[in-house]
Amino acid sequence: MANTDAPYGFRPVHADGSAYSGATMRCVIAAGDSTATFIGDAVKMAGTSIDGAPTVIQIAGGDPVFGVITSFEVNPDDLGAQYRKAATQRFCQVAMAEGGYFMCQDDSDAAALPITAAGLNATIIVGTGSTVTGMSAMEIDESTALTTNSLDLQLFAPVNRTDNTAGDTFADWIVRFNDPQQKHVRTGV
């Protein structure tokens, strides 16, 4: 069965070798940020805090990653908003990148990631998420799968699921971030 082209960004699946338990940190995206942000987006710290929560912003390719947005707190002014609209302050929950393993879809713009790509590294494609579902459009850039250690992600294995055909286009993979912002002895933002 062919895989569906339905990007969703990153979903936490393991943390420090154990099953992901849902642990997150409350963060905030400031009103001054003009980029709409979605569930599943990878984010980095923005260097300030609001109401005791660190500010985060959506990453650009090559940025260190603080974590992944798993949900947004309810916006009482817009109860139907499933994502964070540009230039609005919104609190969110973030699963930490350090020690975390995430599921993400391969973009398959040229060819599928073969199962032999396990162990290689790749970059992240940052796209605009869905304003209907609130889901991210971030994906693995399959065309960048190499041994280069400066790439954004390390590929572990295709997700073992009956509706995920490994080695086919748009396959879901287990990945981790190569440059988590929480790693020791890092220069601050």
PyMOL commands that set and color helices and strands:
alter all, ss='L'
color gray80, all
select helices_A, chain A and resi 115-117
alter helices_A, ss='H'
color red, helices_A
select strands_A, chain A and resi 11-15+18-19+25-29+42-50+53-58+67-72+90-96+100-105+121-125+139-146+153-158+172-177
alter strands_A, ss='S'
color yellow, strands_A
deselect
rebuild
show_as cartoon
